[in-house]
């Protein structure tokens, strides 16, 4: 996959599904981390390509994703937003709340105490 990522970057791809280490499209952790690092690194003057994680992602996985990949990547979570028990709007709020929790370094369960959308999402997608 790293060779595909290199080719994609050389031809100017803006973003690339680079894999994930949690969820249903989970890959070998070090391989995926290496791809993310490559896409964001200096590479012969080529513009950076933003890595995209997707596949079974939901608010309960955001903390781990950001712990591993940092903040410079896309979390594509269709089912993790639209599948929220209270609908898409609540799913979007829950994803944002999960990101906020990680940025503030507050555990998801603790942050969910004051954020009902996140609490409902964590209850649905128990890890």
Buried (B, 14 or more C-beta within 10 A) or exposed (E): BEEEBBEBBEEEBEBBBBBBBBBEBEBEEEEBBBBBEBBBEEBEEEEBBBBBBBBBBBBBBBBBBBEBBEEEBBBBBEBBBEBBEBEEEBBBBBBBBBBBBBEEEBEBEEBBEEBBBBBBBBEBBEE
